[in-house]
Amino acid sequence: MQRVQREGTQLKVTGDTRIKGLTLSKELVQVIQKANAFSIEAWITPGLKQQKGPARIVTLSRNGSERCFTLGQDGDAFDVRCRSTQSNANGIPSLRSQAFSIQPELTHVVYTRSPEGQLKLYINGTLNHEAQDAGTLKAWKTNVQLGLANESDGNRAWKGTYHMVALFARALREEEVATHYRAGSQAADTPVAPLVVQSPEERFFDQEVAPILANHCLECHDSFHTKGGLDLSKKASAMKGSKHEAVIHAGDPEGSVLWESVWHDEMPEDRPPLSSEQKEVLKRWIEQGATWGLDPIDPALFVHGHQRQENWVRRLTREEYVQTVWTTFEVDVRSQAMDILPTDTRADGFSNTAYNLTVDLQHVDAYAQLAAIIVQQLDIPSFARRFSKNIKFTDNDMGALIESMGKWILRGPIEEHELFALRGITTGVAATGGDYEQAIGLVIESMLQSPRFLYRIEDHLGDGTRWPLDEYALANRISYLLWGSSPDAALRQAAESGLLYDADRLVEEVDRMLQDPRAIQRSEAFLIDWLHLDRLNHLAPSSEHFPDWSPALAKAMREETIAFFRHLVWEQKRPLHELFNARFTFLNEALARHYQVPIPKDLPSDELQKIQLTADSRRGGLLTQGSVLSIGGDEASMVARGLFMLHEVLRGVIQDPPPCVDVTPVPTGSGLSQRDIATKRIENKSCGGCHGKFEPLAFAMEPFDGLGRFQRQDRHGNRLREDGLVHVPGDTAQQPYETTLELMDFIAHHPRAQATLTWKVVQFAIGRPLMVEDAEAVEAIHQASMAQGGSWASLMKALVTHPWFTTIQTEKPL
């Protein structure tokens, strides 16, 4: 094509031509419309100083008079036409650069439109012209094509050289424009890199094969329980095979013992056989070469299957609702909210798990009541003046107020249809003789019941890859992570200024927010949820076995754990893993007597005071505090305590017992302690395979009764021991210990327990269980945190600055 010449990476247009897409650009239009923002960036060399038209440099249009946008050259100036609900179909009025802006030389031109309608035109890294458009991009049509060098129907030809053209579904920030200009026309594209780079075969293993091995094979064939000498948790050991033979022959399913045993339902032993679909997965995997991915396989990653989970919509918890109302309005509705709103129930270890945060009619009624309560307590005129000084019913003034106020209350710009609906409220009030204050009050009540207030909603529309979060979504993620509440004015301003996309400025903002008392409250909310401390509010032990029990003691236990956490994490700023073995606690007189800890003379009767613990107390860290030990119930159950250790401390997995197994607790008696009962279960062939994985984890706590008192004998006179052997998931051997404190030190320094703390915090932060797709990113976050000391602050910074947190996995439009 003589009129278009390719010169290396450049495209030179020397005559009339049309370069356009083969299909309509429906997906592109939908993505940009959803963002209500976009940018056009181009490195070009105009062929002529003067060109008529505007001559089309880049256009997304149907014909010469119907378009979404056009970047063109009109005489010696750049002219950008963008259709909106406030323009005509041709994108008029346009944004035009200053005269004499164009020279026949290499030029960098960028046009940006923000969600608020702020239009900017940059030339060679410098702002040339700007304007404001009150409309939105909802007026765009999908019957358009993307084109270069001419209109789609001809007659607007542009001549010159293209060095680079890029489109963004967001407004580039001024600093980004300057950076791109300095990088030059030959700079490489820098899309958001995938968090995990895998071959299709590795991805197939992680998503299809590993879940089968984890959930059906590793119970007997992991690195510790190597039944028959076979360990299927690691590539090397799996390919080596059992003590008799290799069990996997790549490319030959029929010659592979693994395939044959599952095909004939010989394995898994004493468990339901694999489905035909699962068998076909294993066969296909071996046929295609038995490529391995995740190594080692961690069963904890496959508890919830292998399908990616993303939280694009997540209801505020009761606590988040209360905090958000306070941040937004400075109105305290804690007592009313806790009384009216249904309790958030626990799922997967936390009460903020997104899939469990449903809304029923009780919620709907409660939110309506609370909205009215908030408005009643609010000084409406004063609140409204924060957003507009013009207290009038006119369309322009009321519209401007609702837009500004809505952006604050709904945590991001409101859309045109929302503005229209809210203006309908104020118009209705005015028509019936109502006053300004009544109208604004009803608007606020409506916003308080909007899904955008009650939920955290993130835009996931894209091309199926990871995209950077927009500035408002990123600010919301950060704020709810650190504070459990909406962004304050400073964070909102930083977001709108684009500062959160700068790594150094982002860390500065996190540092600022960590100095706020809300950061302490949010971390304590994690602690309370992780350890389920709220159950202490309902603890009712046997009065026969614990005659000295009182609710005040439960309250003291709960406060002990929170005070211990606050002191170690926030005052001492110690690594989080020291929560497992720090040799101090906080006691009042009653709790000290209960624990049989020597009482200092000046110990207050009610107020908690820091106490240094000696080795004689056998106490040190969270796991030796009554709030945690009471998980075992009146009988100090090894099962309950062991499962807690496995799930919450070591991120281990155990399958449910078969339906035929009697799970009735066995009572202790003379000559039969809890350890004796546990040992018999472990030695039982039907039970030991599972119980041996978790009950020994509680052996060190045997001397602590159901309410956390240390004793050498139980009430039947049985001797109680604190020594034992412990196996951590993933380890190949057991670790012996002699005392409870020795085990606490071992756990505190074990990489699995340290990583589990990170995983639990991250799960709480994102509101869903972590899965195999998350593993590499969370491990990187953990290592970055540990490299900076492993404190709460270092973990928050490592999390907030990682691309896994600052980007979102998009989906293509339907």
C-alpha positions in Angstrom: 0.0 0.0 0.0 2.0 3.0 -1.3 0.2 5.6 0.7 1.1 3.8 4.0 4.7 2.7 4.6 6.1 0.8 7.6 9.5 2.0 8.7 10.6 -0.2 11.5 8.0 0.3 14.4 6.7 3.5 12.7 3.8 3.9 10.3 4.1 6.7 7.7 1.0 7.9 5.9 1.8 9.9 2.8 -1.6 10.0 1.0 -5.4 9.5 1.5 -6.1 6.2 3.1 -8.3 4.6 5.7 -6.9 2.5 8.5 -9.6 1.0 10.7 -10.7 -2.0 12.7 -12.4 -4.9 11.0 -15.2 -5.0 13.5 -17.2 -2.6 15.6 -15.6 -1.4 18.8 -18.4 -2.4 21.2 -16.2 -3.7 24.0 -13.9 -0.6 23.9 -17.0 1.7 24.1 -18.5 -0.3 27.1 -15.2 -0.3 29.0 -14.7 3.5 28.6 -18.4 4.2 29.3 -18.2 2.3 32.6 -15.1 4.3 33.7 -16.6 7.5 32.4 -13.0 8.4 31.8 -10.3 7.8 29.1 -7.0 9.1 27.7 -5.6 9.2 24.2 -1.8 9.2 23.9 0.1 9.5 20.6 3.6 10.1 19.5 3.3 11.5 16.0 5.2 13.5 13.4 2.7 15.7 11.4 3.4 15.6 7.7 2.3 19.2 7.3 2.1 22.2 9.5 -1.4 22.9 8.2 -4.0 20.2 7.6 -7.8 20.7 7.2 -10.7 18.8 8.7 -10.0 18.4 11.5 -7.9 15.7 9.8 -8.4 12.5 11.8 -5.3 11.3 13.7 -7.2 8.9 16.0 -10.9 8.4 15.8 -13.6 6.3 17.3 -16.6 7.2 15.1 -19.3 6.0 12.7 -19.0 8.8 10.1 -18.1 12.4 9.7 -20.8 13.6 12.0 -21.3 10.8 14.6 -18.5 9.9 16.9 -17.4 8.9 20.4 -14.1 10.8 20.1 -11.6 12.2 17.6 -8.1 13.5 18.0 -7.5 15.6 14.9 -5.4 18.3 13.4 -7.2 21.5 12.4 -4.9 23.9 10.7 -1.9 24.4 13.1 -3.8 23.2 16.2 -4.9 19.9 17.7 -8.6 19.6 18.1 -10.3 16.9 20.2 -14.0 16.1 19.9 -15.6 14.0 22.5 -19.3 13.2 22.5 -21.1 13.5 25.9 -24.6 14.0 27.2 -23.8 17.7 27.0 -22.4 17.8 23.5 -23.9 17.1 20.1 -23.4 13.8 18.2 -20.3 15.3 16.6 -18.6 16.0 19.9 -19.0 19.8 19.6 -17.9 21.9 21.5 -14.4 20.5 21.1 -11.2 21.1 23.1 -8.7 22.9 20.9 -5.0 23.5 21.6 -3.5 27.0 21.4 -2.6 28.3 17.9 0.7 27.4 16.3 0.8 24.2 18.4 1.8 21.9 15.5 5.2 21.7 13.9 6.3 18.9 11.4 8.4 17.3 14.0 8.2 14.5 16.6 5.4 15.4 19.0 3.8 13.9 22.1 0.1 14.7 22.4 -2.2 13.4 25.2 -5.9 14.1 25.8 -7.4 13.1 29.1 -11.0 13.1 30.4 -11.6 12.4 34.2 -14.8 10.8 35.6 -15.8 14.3 36.7 -15.6 15.6 33.2 -12.3 17.5 33.5 -10.7 17.7 30.0 -7.0 18.3 29.5 -4.8 18.5 26.5 -1.0 18.1 26.9 1.7 18.7 24.2 5.2 17.4 24.8 4.5 16.8 28.5 3.1 20.3 29.2 -0.6 21.2 29.8 -1.7 23.2 26.8 -5.4 23.6 27.4 -8.2 22.4 29.7 -11.9 22.7 30.1 -14.9 21.2 31.9 -17.7 19.0 30.5 -20.8 18.6 32.7 -22.0 15.6 30.7 -21.1 11.9 30.8 -20.1 9.4 28.2 -23.5 7.6 28.4 -24.2 9.2 25.0 -21.6 7.1 23.2 -22.9 4.5 20.7 -21.5 1.1 20.0 -21.9 1.2 16.2 -18.4 2.8 15.8 -15.0 1.8 14.5 -11.5 2.7 15.7 -9.5 4.3 12.9 -6.3 6.1 12.1 -5.4 8.7 9.5 -9.0 9.3 8.2 -12.7 9.3 9.1 -14.3 5.8 8.7 -16.2 7.1 5.6 -13.3 9.1 4.2 -12.9 12.8 3.4 -10.8 13.7 6.6 -7.4 12.4 5.7 -4.3 13.1 7.9 -0.7 12.8 6.7 2.2 12.1 9.0 4.0 9.4 10.9 2.7 7.3 13.8 5.3 6.3 16.3 2.9 5.1 19.1 -0.8 5.3 19.8 -2.4 4.2 23.1 -5.9 4.3 24.7 -6.6 4.1 28.4 -9.9 3.6 30.2 -8.9 6.2 32.8 -7.5 9.7 32.9 -3.7 9.7 32.9 -2.3 11.9 35.7 -0.1 14.9 35.0 2.9 13.1 36.5 2.2 10.1 34.2 2.0 12.3 31.1 5.3 13.9 32.0 6.9 10.5 32.7 5.7 9.1 29.3 7.0 12.2 27.5 10.5 11.8 29.2 10.5 8.1 28.3 10.2 9.0 24.6 8.4 7.4 21.6 10.3 4.2 21.7 9.5 3.4 25.3 8.2 -0.2 25.8 4.6 -0.7 26.8 4.2 -1.4 30.5 0.9 -3.2 31.0 0.0 -4.6 34.4 2.0 -7.8 34.6 0.2 -11.0 35.5 0.9 -11.8 39.1 1.8 -15.4 38.3 3.4 -16.3 35.0 2.6 -19.9 34.1 2.5 -22.2 31.1 -0.9 -23.6 30.1 0.3 -27.0 31.4 1.3 -25.6 34.8 -2.0 -23.7 35.0 -3.9 -27.0 34.3 -2.1 -28.7 37.0 -2.8 -26.0 39.6 -6.4 -25.5 38.7 -7.4 -29.1 37.9 -4.9 -31.7 39.1 -3.6 -30.3 42.3 -7.1 -29.9 43.9 -7.7 -33.6 43.3 -4.4 -34.6 44.8 -4.9 -32.2 47.8 -8.4 -33.3 48.6 -8.2 -37.0 47.8 -4.6 -38.2 48.1 -2.5 -36.2 50.5 -4.5 -37.4 53.5 -2.3 -40.5 53.3 0.4 -39.5 50.9 1.9 -36.2 52.0 5.5 -35.5 53.2 4.8 -36.9 56.7 2.1 -39.6 56.2 4.0 -41.3 53.4 1.8 -44.4 53.2 3.6 -47.0 51.1 6.5 -44.7 50.9 4.6 -42.4 48.5 4.6 -38.6 48.9 2.4 -36.9 46.3 2.8 -33.4 47.8 6.1 -32.6 46.0 7.1 -33.1 42.4 10.4 -34.8 43.1 8.9 -37.4 45.5 5.8 -37.9 43.4 7.9 -38.7 40.3 10.2 -40.9 42.4 7.2 -43.0 43.4 6.5 -45.4 46.3 9.0 -47.7 48.0 8.2 -50.3 45.4 7.9 -48.5 42.0 7.3 -45.3 40.1 3.6 -44.5 40.1 3.5 -41.8 37.4 4.9 -42.4 33.9 4.5 -39.3 31.8 2.6 -39.9 28.6 1.4 -43.4 29.7 -1.7 -43.4 31.9 -2.2 -47.2 31.5 1.3 -47.8 32.7 0.9 -45.4 35.7 -0.1 -47.1 39.0 -1.6 -43.8 40.2 -4.0 -43.8 37.3 -4.8 -47.5 37.5 -5.5 -47.4 41.2 -8.0 -44.5 40.9 -9.5 -45.9 37.7 -10.4 -49.2 39.4 -11.5 -47.3 42.6 -8.8 -48.9 44.7 -7.8 -45.4 45.8 -8.5 -43.3 47.8 -8.8 -46.0 50.4 -11.8 -45.9 52.8 -13.1 -42.8 51.1 -15.5 -42.2 48.2 -14.0 -42.9 44.8 -13.1 -40.1 42.4 -15.8 -39.0 39.9 -15.5 -39.9 36.3 -14.6 -36.2 35.5 -11.8 -36.3 38.1 -10.4 -39.5 36.7 -10.4 -38.0 33.2 -8.5 -35.0 34.5 -5.7 -37.3 35.9 -5.6 -39.3 32.7 -5.3 -36.2 30.5 -2.6 -34.8 32.8 -0.5 -37.9 32.5 -1.1 -38.2 28.8 0.1 -34.6 28.2 3.4 -35.2 30.1 2.5 -34.9 33.8 3.7 -31.3 34.0 3.9 -30.1 37.6 3.0 -26.6 38.8 2.6 -25.6 42.5 5.4 -27.2 44.5 4.7 -28.3 47.1 1.0 -28.7 47.1 -0.6 -27.0 50.1 -4.0 -28.5 50.8 -5.1 -25.3 52.6 -5.3 -23.6 49.1 -7.9 -26.1 47.9 -10.4 -26.2 50.7 -12.8 -24.1 48.6 -12.1 -25.8 45.2 -10.0 -24.1 42.6 -12.3 -21.5 41.0 -11.0 -17.9 41.3 -13.0 -15.8 43.7 -13.2 -12.0 43.5 -15.2 -9.7 45.7 -16.6 -7.0 43.4 -19.5 -6.4 45.8 -19.1 -6.7 49.5 -21.6 -5.5 52.1 -20.3 -3.4 55.0 -20.2 -5.3 58.3 -22.0 -3.8 61.3 -18.8 -2.4 62.6 -17.8 -1.0 59.2 -21.2 0.6 58.9 -20.9 2.3 62.2 -17.4 3.6 61.4 -18.4 4.7 57.9 -21.3 6.7 59.3 -19.0 8.4 61.8 -16.4 9.2 59.2 -19.0 10.5 56.7 -21.3 12.5 59.1 -19.6 12.5 62.5 -22.8 10.9 63.8 -22.5 8.0 66.3 -25.1 5.3 65.8 -23.2 2.4 67.4 -25.9 1.6 70.0 -28.7 1.8 67.5 -26.9 -0.2 64.8 -25.8 -3.0 67.1 -29.4 -3.2 68.4 -31.2 -3.0 65.0 -28.9 -4.7 62.5 -28.7 -8.5 62.4 -25.5 -10.0 63.7 -22.8 -10.8 61.0 -22.4 -14.5 61.2 -19.0 -16.2 60.8 -17.9 -18.2 57.8 -14.4 -19.5 57.0 -13.1 -18.2 60.4 -14.3 -14.5 60.0 -17.5 -12.5 60.2 -16.6 -10.3 57.2 -16.5 -13.1 54.6 -18.2 -11.6 51.6 -20.3 -14.5 50.4 -21.8 -14.7 53.9 -22.7 -11.0 54.1 -26.2 -11.3 52.7 -29.1 -8.9 53.0 -32.6 -9.8 54.0 -35.7 -7.9 54.8 -34.5 -7.3 58.4 -31.5 -5.6 57.0 -33.6 -3.5 54.6 -35.8 -2.3 57.4 -32.9 -1.7 59.7 -31.0 0.5 57.1 -34.2 2.5 56.6 -34.5 3.1 60.3 -30.9 4.0 60.7 -31.0 6.4 57.8 -33.8 8.3 59.5 -31.9 8.3 62.8 -28.7 9.7 61.2 -30.6 12.5 59.4 -32.4 13.4 62.7 -29.0 13.8 64.4 -27.4 15.7 61.5 -27.1 19.5 61.2 -28.3 19.4 57.6 -27.6 23.1 56.7 -24.1 22.9 58.1 -23.4 19.6 56.4 -24.6 20.9 53.1 -22.5 24.0 53.3 -19.4 21.8 53.2 -20.2 21.0 49.6 -22.0 24.1 48.3 -22.5 27.7 49.5 -25.5 28.2 47.3 -28.5 27.1 49.3 -31.1 27.2 46.5 -33.7 24.9 44.8 -32.5 25.8 41.3 -31.5 22.9 39.0 -27.9 24.0 38.7 -27.3 24.7 42.4 -29.1 21.6 43.6 -27.4 19.4 41.0 -24.0 20.7 42.0 -24.7 20.1 45.7 -26.0 16.6 45.1 -23.0 15.7 42.9 -20.4 17.0 45.4 -22.2 15.6 48.5 -22.9 12.3 46.7 -19.2 11.9 45.9 -18.4 12.1 49.6 -21.2 10.0 50.9 -21.1 7.3 48.2 -17.2 7.2 48.1 -16.9 8.2 44.5 -18.5 10.2 41.7 -22.2 9.7 41.2 -23.5 8.7 37.8 -26.1 10.6 35.7 -29.0 8.2 36.5 -28.3 8.6 40.2 -28.2 12.4 39.9 -31.5 12.3 38.0 -33.2 10.1 40.6 -32.0 12.3 43.5 -33.0 15.5 41.7 -36.4 14.0 41.5 -36.6 13.9 45.3 -35.8 17.6 45.6 -38.1 18.6 42.8 -40.9 16.6 44.5 -40.3 18.3 47.8 -40.2 21.8 46.2 -43.5 21.0 44.3 -45.3 20.1 47.5 -44.1 23.1 49.4 -41.3 21.5 51.4 -38.2 23.4 52.4 -34.6 23.1 51.5 -33.6 21.2 54.7 -36.3 18.6 54.2 -35.2 18.0 50.6 -31.6 17.5 51.5 -32.5 15.3 54.4 -34.5 13.0 52.1 -31.6 13.0 49.6 -29.2 11.9 52.3 -31.6 9.2 53.6 -31.8 7.9 50.0 -28.0 7.8 49.7 -27.7 6.0 53.0 -29.9 3.2 51.6 -28.1 3.1 48.3 -26.1 -0.1 47.5 -23.2 2.2 46.9 -23.2 3.2 50.6 -24.1 -0.2 52.0 -21.7 -2.1 49.8 -18.1 -1.8 48.7 -18.5 -2.0 44.9 -15.5 -2.2 42.5 -15.7 -1.9 38.7 -14.4 -5.2 37.2 -15.4 -4.5 33.6 -12.3 -4.8 31.3 -10.5 -7.2 29.0 -9.9 -10.2 31.3 -6.5 -9.1 32.5 -5.5 -7.2 35.7 -6.1 -3.5 35.6 -5.0 -0.8 38.1 -7.8 0.2 40.4 -9.2 3.7 39.8 -8.3 6.3 42.3 -11.5 6.0 44.3 -11.5 2.2 44.5 -7.9 2.2 45.6 -8.6 4.8 48.3 -11.5 2.7 49.5 -9.5 -0.5 49.7 -6.8 1.2 51.7 -9.2 2.9 54.1 -11.2 -0.2 54.8 -8.0 -2.2 55.3 -6.4 0.2 57.7 -9.4 1.8 59.4 -12.5 -0.4 58.6 -14.1 2.8 57.4 -14.4 5.2 54.4 -11.5 7.5 53.3 -11.1 10.7 55.1 -10.7 14.0 53.3 -6.9 13.7 53.2 -6.9 10.3 51.6 -9.6 11.4 49.2 -7.5 14.4 48.1 -4.4 12.2 47.7 -6.4 9.9 45.5 -7.9 12.6 43.3 -4.4 14.1 42.9 -3.1 10.8 41.7 -0.6 10.5 44.6 -1.7 7.0 45.5 -0.1 5.7 42.3 3.3 6.9 43.4 4.9 4.2 45.6 6.7 6.6 48.0 3.6 8.8 48.4 1.5 5.7 49.0 3.8 4.6 51.8 3.6 8.1 53.3 -0.2 8.0 53.3 -0.1 4.5 55.0 2.2 5.9 57.6 -0.1 8.8 58.3 -3.1 6.5 58.6 -1.4 4.1 60.9 -1.0 7.0 63.4 -4.8 7.3 63.6 -6.5 5.5 66.5 -8.8 3.9 63.9 -5.8 1.8 62.8 -5.5 0.3 66.3 -9.3 -0.4 66.4 -9.1 -2.1 63.0 -6.2 -4.3 64.0 -8.1 -5.3 67.2 -11.2 -6.1 65.1 -9.0 -8.6 63.3 -7.8 -10.1 66.5 -11.3 -10.4 67.9 -12.6 -12.1 64.8 -9.6 -14.4 64.3 -9.7 -15.7 67.9 -13.5 -15.4 68.0 -13.3 -13.5 71.3 -17.0 -12.6 71.1 -17.9 -16.1 72.2 -16.6 -15.2 75.7 -19.7 -13.0 76.0 -21.8 -16.2 76.1 -19.4 -18.5 77.9 -21.3 -20.5 80.5 -19.2 -23.2 82.1 -20.5 -25.8 84.5 -21.1 -24.3 87.9 -20.3 -27.8 89.4 -16.8 -27.9 87.9 -16.2 -24.1 88.0 -18.0 -22.7 91.1 -15.9 -19.5 91.1 -16.8 -18.6 87.6 -18.4 -15.2 86.8 -19.1 -13.2 83.6 -16.6 -10.6 85.0 -13.9 -13.2 84.6 -14.8 -13.8 80.9 -14.7 -10.0 80.4 -11.2 -9.9 82.0 -10.0 -12.7 79.7 -11.2 -10.9 76.6 -9.6 -7.6 77.7 -6.4 -9.4 78.6 -5.9 -10.7 75.1 -6.8 -7.3 73.5 -4.5 -5.4 75.9 -1.7 -7.9 75.3 -2.1 -7.5 71.5 -2.2 -3.7 71.7 0.9 -3.5 73.8 3.0 -5.8 71.7 1.8 -4.7 68.3 1.3 -0.9 68.8 3.4 0.1 71.8 6.3 -2.2 71.4 5.9 -2.6 67.6 7.2 -6.1 67.8 7.0 -8.8 65.1 3.5 -10.4 64.9 4.9 -13.9 65.5 5.9 -12.9 69.1 2.2 -13.0 69.8 2.8 -16.7 70.3 5.5 -16.6 72.9 5.9 -13.1 74.5 6.5 -13.5 78.3 4.1 -10.9 79.6 0.4 -10.4 79.9 -2.2 -8.1 81.4 -4.1 -9.1 84.5 -6.4 -7.8 87.2 -6.6 -9.2 90.7 -9.4 -11.7 89.9 -7.7 -13.0 86.7 -4.4 -13.3 88.5 -6.0 -15.4 91.2 -7.7 -17.5 88.6 -4.4 -18.2 86.8 -2.7 -18.7 90.1 -0.1 -16.1 89.2 1.6 -14.3 92.1 -0.2 -11.0 92.7 1.9 -7.8 93.0 0.9 -5.7 96.0 -0.3 -2.8 93.8 -2.3 -4.9 91.4 -5.7 -3.1 90.9 -8.8 -5.2 91.6 -10.5 -4.3 88.3 -8.0 -2.5 86.0 -5.6 -4.6 84.0 -1.9 -4.2 84.6 1.1 -5.5 82.7 2.7 -8.6 84.4 6.0 -10.2 83.5 5.6 -13.9 83.4 8.1 -16.4 84.8 8.7 -19.9 83.6 6.9 -21.2 86.7 3.6 -19.8 85.4 3.9 -22.0 82.3 2.4 -19.0 80.4 3.6 -17.0 77.4 1.7 -15.8 74.4 -1.9 -15.9 73.2 -2.2 -19.6 73.2 -1.8 -19.8 77.0 -4.4 -17.2 77.8 -7.9 -18.1 79.0 -9.6 -16.5 76.1 -8.0 -19.1 73.8 -7.8 -22.1 76.1 -11.5 -21.9 76.8 -12.1 -23.0 73.2 -11.7 -26.6 74.6 -14.9 -26.3 76.7 -15.4 -27.6 80.2 -13.5 -30.8 79.5 -10.5 -29.0 77.9 -11.2 -31.0 74.7 -8.0 -32.0 72.8 -10.2 -32.2 69.7 -11.4 -28.6 69.9 -8.0 -27.2 70.9 -6.1 -29.2 68.4 -8.4 -28.2 65.5 -8.0 -24.6 66.6 -4.2 -25.0 66.5 -4.3 -26.7 63.1 -6.7 -24.3 61.4 -5.9 -20.9 63.0 -2.2 -21.2 63.9 -0.7 -23.6 61.3 -3.1 -23.3 58.4 -3.7 -27.0 58.2 -6.5 -29.0 56.7 -8.4 -32.0 57.9 -11.3 -33.7 56.2 -14.7 -34.2 58.0 -15.1 -37.6 59.7 -17.1 -40.3 57.7 -20.8 -40.3 58.5 -20.6 -43.6 60.2 -18.1 -42.4 62.9 -19.4 -41.7 66.4 -18.2 -38.2 67.3 -19.7 -38.2 70.8 -17.1 -36.8 73.3 -15.6 -39.4 75.6 -15.7 -38.2 79.2 -12.6 -38.3 81.4 -12.5 -40.4 84.5 -10.2 -42.0 86.9 -7.2 -43.4 84.9 -8.5 -41.7 81.7 -7.3 -38.2 81.0 -7.9 -36.1 77.9 -4.5 -37.2 76.6 -5.3 -40.8 77.2 -8.6 -40.5 75.3 -6.8 -38.7 72.4 -4.0 -41.3 72.3 -6.6 -44.1 72.0 -8.2 -42.3 69.1 -4.8 -41.8 67.4 -3.9 -45.5 67.8 -7.3 -46.5 66.3 -6.8 -47.4 62.7 -10.1 -45.8 61.7 -9.4 -42.5 63.5 -5.7 -42.1 63.8 -5.1 -40.9 60.3 -6.9 -37.7 60.9 -6.8 -37.3 64.7 -3.0 -37.8 64.7 -2.7 -34.6 62.6 -4.3 -32.3 65.1 -4.8 -33.7 68.6 -1.1 -33.8 69.5 -1.0 -30.1 68.8 -3.0 -29.6 72.0 -1.0 -32.0 74.2 1.2 -29.1 75.6 -2.0 -27.4 76.8 -3.2 -30.5 78.7 -2.4 -29.0 82.2 -4.7 -26.1 81.5 -8.3 -26.8 82.4 -11.3 -25.6 80.4 -10.9 -22.0 81.8 -7.2 -21.8 81.5 -6.0 -22.7 85.0 -2.7 -24.6 85.2 -2.8 -27.8 87.3 -0.8 -30.9 87.7 -3.8 -33.2 88.1 -7.3 -33.2 86.7 -10.3 -33.5 89.0 -10.1 -37.3 88.8 -6.5 -37.3 90.0 -5.0 -38.1 86.6 -1.4 -36.8 86.1 -1.3 -34.1 83.4 1.7 -33.7 81.1 3.0 -30.8 78.9 5.6 -32.7 76.8 5.0 -34.3 73.4 5.8 -34.4 69.7 4.3 -31.9 67.3 4.0 -32.1 63.5 3.6 -28.9 61.5 1.8 -29.3 58.1 4.4 -29.6 55.3 7.2 -30.8 57.6 8.7 -34.2 57.1 9.3 -34.9 60.8 7.9 -34.3 64.3 9.4 -31.9 66.8 9.8 -33.1 70.4 9.2 -30.6 73.3 9.3 -30.9 77.0 7.2 -27.9 78.2 4.4 -25.7 77.0 6.7 -22.7 76.7 9.1 -24.7 74.6 6.3 -25.5 72.2 5.3 -21.8 72.2 8.8 -20.8 71.2 8.9 -23.4 68.5 5.6 -22.2 67.0 6.6 -18.5 67.2 9.8 -19.2 65.1 8.3 -21.7 62.7 7.9 -20.3 59.1 4.5 -21.9 58.8 3.0 -20.2 61.9 4.6 -16.9 60.9 3.1 -17.1 57.4 -0.3 -18.2 58.8 -0.5 -14.8 60.6 0.0 -13.0 57.3 -2.5 -15.2 55.6 -5.1 -14.6 58.3 -4.6 -10.9 58.2 -4.8 -10.9 54.4 -8.0 -13.0 54.4 -9.6 -10.6 56.9 -8.5 -7.7 54.7 -10.1 -9.0 51.4 -13.1 -10.7 53.0 -12.7 -14.1 51.4 -10.7 -17.3 51.7 -7.4 -17.4 49.9 -6.9 -19.8 47.1 -4.2 -21.2 44.8 -4.3 -18.1 42.5 -3.4 -15.9 45.5 -0.6 -18.0 46.9 2.4 -16.5 45.2 1.3 -12.9 45.8 0.5 -13.5 49.5 3.8 -15.2 50.0 5.6 -12.2 48.4 3.7 -9.9 50.7 4.7 -12.0 53.7 8.4 -12.1 52.7 8.4 -8.3 52.1 6.8 -7.8 55.6 9.3 -10.1 57.3 12.2 -8.3 55.6 11.0 -5.1 57.3 10.6 -6.7 60.7 7.3 -8.5 60.5 5.3 -5.9 62.4 1.7 -4.9 61.8 2.9 -1.7 60.1 5.3 -3.6 57.8 2.6 -6.0 56.9 0.2 -3.2 56.0 2.8 -1.5 53.8 3.7 -4.7 52.1 0.1 -5.5 51.4 -0.9 -2.0 50.2 2.0 -1.6 47.9 1.8 -5.0 46.2 0.1 -5.1 42.7 -2.2 -7.9 44.0 -3.8 -5.2 46.2 -3.6 -2.2 43.9 -5.0 -3.9 40.8 -8.2 -5.8 40.0 -8.8 -8.9 37.9 -11.2 -7.7 35.2 -13.8 -9.6 33.2 -14.8 -9.0 29.6 -18.2 -7.4 29.0 -21.0 -9.9 28.1 
